[in-house]
Amino acid sequence: MNSWIVHRKPNPEAKLRLFCFPYAGGGASIYKTWADHLPSEVDVCPIQPPGREGRRGEAPYNSMPPLIEAVTEAILPLLDRPFALFGHCMGAKVAFELARYLRQHYHLNPSHLFVSACPAPQLAPDGTTYDLPEKTLIDLLRMLSGTLHVIFSHPALIKLVLPCIRADFEIYDTYTCRPEPSLHSPLTVFGGDTDPIVKVNHLSSWRELTTSRFNLHVMNGGHFFLHTVQPAILKVLTGQLDGVLKSFPQPAH
């Protein structure tokens, strides 16, 4: 059993696989219903990094390169057909860097790259968050209004999830986007119109990172619009993935 991919509903007839990467502190469960709403030819593969949910007992990664190498090893057996990548916030940086890693080392390119709630990685960071004092970090999480709000009234739960959140924030904060040729994959970017930390101009700079089609969708909501307007996001994904599927060679009759 592959501990990196959970909540998957394998489809032997699938023509394309969609690998989905969670935000900092999040787990694969945020994508567990996506297969019910996307085209049936798409095999949705939610990624579960160590340190959360069913892998809470494992130490989380706190650096991008070893995380990318481990993810690659985990998904390589499933790259026997076309694939796409989706990531929200930290997961967007992971998806982007994975796309570049697979191109460099395996000459594989995603059929589409979807990134969400994340500034273009070539932009200079505004500072670090992973090393904030505990109270300041918790206040930041409250301000972002993520799904973690349910734990704030339970100090024991906060203590349980903070190490993973810090490790994920460290990946996000310390990642450096090395100069490389632009990707050739179509790129779709999502952002929230009231996101307090990721502005629209941070999103539009993703355009520089692909030579292919670029789409920017500004959704209603804050940083975690992934949850509040999920049907709208899935509608965009369905349209884009249908286009990918139709571009594949059709079997002869």
Secondary structure, DSSP 8 states (H G I E B T S, - for coil): --TTB-S----TT-SEEEEEE--TT--GGGGTTGGGTS-TTEEEEEB--TTSGGGTTS----SHHHHHHHHHHHHGGG-SS-EEEEEETHHHHHHHHHHHHHHHHH----SEEEEES---TTS------TTS-HHHHHHHHHHHT-GGGGGTT-HHHHHHHHHHHHHHHHHHHH--------B-S-EEEEEETT-SS--HHHHHGGGGGBSS-EEEEEESSSTTHHHHTHHHHHHHHHHHHHHHHHHS-----
